[in-house]
Amino acid sequence: MAKPEEEEDIFQEGDYIDERYEVIKRLGKGGYGEIYSAKDLTNTTYIAVKVERVSKPGNLLEEEKILRALNGESSFVSDRAKYVPKILNSGRHNDMVSYMVLELLGENLSVLRRKQQNHRFSLLTTMALGMQMLRAIKEVHDLGYLHRDIKPGNFVIGSKVTNTHRTVILIDFGLSRRHFRPDGEVRPKRKTARWVGSRRYMSINTHQRKDQGRRDDLWSFLYVLIEFFTGTLPWAHLRGIQNLDNVRDMKIQYNNEKLVRNLPDEFLKFMNHIKELRYEDRPDYEYLHGLMQGLFNKHGGDTQTFLFDWEKDEVNDDLTEPLRPHPPLRVTSSPDRFTSQDSDSGKRRRTRDGNYRIRDDSFEDSSSRRRKGKKRKRRKKGKRRIKCIIM
């Protein structure tokens, strides 16, 4: 049997879904189905369409049910969530494909992070994103649901069309579950539960097959914040389902101050708070938000003038005269030592271990150049002169 990723796409560019939506391109594909950008021919707006084959039902119908509830379309949830996508339509194409139409949003935070230098966000961007992400998680929790798959790829930036391009939206509710009963009480904790989510970000409780509560979404959120700011996680190198237990063991090993070592104290306070939470407990979202707000303010953040890291790149790209790039750096074996081709001395330099040196002929005196000129005459013709040598 072919694997899902080896199967032919459900739709191709130019196809029509239910004779109304013209497919533009595929945006993603996975076990959940596929998602496309498309054009609504009734009003010429651009939208996203999530689809799955009727013959291979997954989580699409359940996700639609949850999204409609979060959009305020159920008796269980009266308010509408502000940080989740709007569901515009749903249906079935030729009785073969179920589809759900959503507003078209921007790039996800995983893609935006990898586009940054060193694959990490600045502290201010991390905190600015974190405050919005926490509001989104709190909103979903307060409306009675757990997300259960908090990860960078499930947070996207909104759309300029709807003036939400500076707003973080939480997406993909295919693994979500109702946490409250209709009377508003927390559902009883199950003795065991299957693990759902992404192994890099799921909580230790989830690894251990314990029933997930609101605390577990926040554990995943903390892992995301650490990855945003540092560019990685201690277990990021452990890939594949065969490493699931190894990831769990490393998370247990780092379930202490070591996880947030060399990070601002607010990360440790965040971790200590969620470590104290039980399954049924409501997190103190205001306290956690205050930690991030305080760190943002302490480091000069100003909500009126603040730009996300990728917005700064866009500003630089729009300049009529591009910024002059820094001279390239030559990095030695010692990570804390570096030299530049634009060194102000130009003389031979050795690092502390004595293994590396740089020579730049452009700074040599005339007598030195004459001696080297004689040597060059003895060289074979066509041999290229090396201007900067790292030995």
Secondary structure as UniProt FT lines:
FT   HELIX           4..6
FT   TURN            13..14
FT   STRAND          16..17
FT   TURN            18..20
FT   STRAND          21..30
FT   TURN            31..32
FT   STRAND          33..40
FT   TURN            41..44
FT   STRAND          45..53
FT   TURN            54..55
FT   HELIX           60..70
FT   TURN            71..72
FT   STRAND          87..93
FT   TURN            94..96
FT   STRAND          97..103
FT   HELIX           109..114
FT   HELIX           117..119
FT   HELIX           123..142
FT   TURN            143..144
FT   STRAND          145..146
FT   HELIX           152..154
FT   STRAND          155..157
FT   TURN            160..163
FT   TURN            165..166
FT   STRAND          168..170
FT   TURN            174..175
FT   STRAND          177..178
FT   TURN            182..183
FT   TURN            199..201
FT   HELIX           204..207
FT   TURN            208..209
FT   HELIX           214..230
FT   TURN            234..237
FT   HELIX           241..243
FT   HELIX           244..253
FT   HELIX           257..260
FT   TURN            261..262
FT   HELIX           265..275
FT   TURN            279..280
FT   HELIX           285..298
FT   TURN            299..300
FT   TURN            303..305
FT   HELIX           309..317
FT   STRAND          329..331
FT   TURN            335..336
FT   STRAND          338..340
FT   TURN            341..342
FT   STRAND          349..350
FT   TURN            352..353
FT   STRAND          357..360
FT   HELIX           361..363
FT   HELIX           366..378
FT   TURN            381..382
FT   STRAND          388..390
//
